[in-house]
Amino acid sequence: MKSHLNRAALSLAAVLLAGPAFAQDATNMPSTTMETYNDWNLACAQVPTAPPPAAPADPAKKDATPTPPPASKTLCEVSQIYNNKNAGGGEVARMSFFMNPNNKGQVDAGLRVLVDVSFEKPARVLDADKELLSGPFKRCAGKYCYAVFENVGDKLQALQGAAAMAFEYPVSSGQVIKVPMSPRGLDKALDALKAKQQ
């Protein structure tokens, strides 16, 4: 099943992989296409990687060099989004998996949550009390903060088979917030992600 998402759909992968140019969340994101695999979505978009080149000095001249299109690349992200039904249904967290463009074949993961996190402890993904992933918060931009889990390929089988999957992260008050996750469809979504970004 395919549909169109708003411009914010790939903001987690874009901020973590494409750098601070995309830190304004939806500002620079193009329209996005999505495929749904049970409780996970696979979204892909063409994302600009550099500003458009300068126009020729005199476009009216016949020998003027045409302005090439801006450089871009495809970013895809497998994600599960968590909304707060008590606050108008707005997004409070997003767990995502994506291919690292600088290391072919490497799968990374990221967690995006509302600001007010603590940088003293890492975010974690668990199966009951067993830690599957652990990664630090890297930055905050706008109303969200971003944690990254690098090179998680050897953990994917455990994640897909988790019986009590959840992520947790520390907030500035000293509390640790724990949010249940669903592994349903993660295996198929990750297979599709790898196929699109080989």
Summary of the structure (lengths in Angstrom):
residues: 198
radius of gyration: 18.6
end to end distance: 21.5
largest distance: 69.0
contacts: 576
relative contact order: 0.18
helix: 17%
strand: 43%
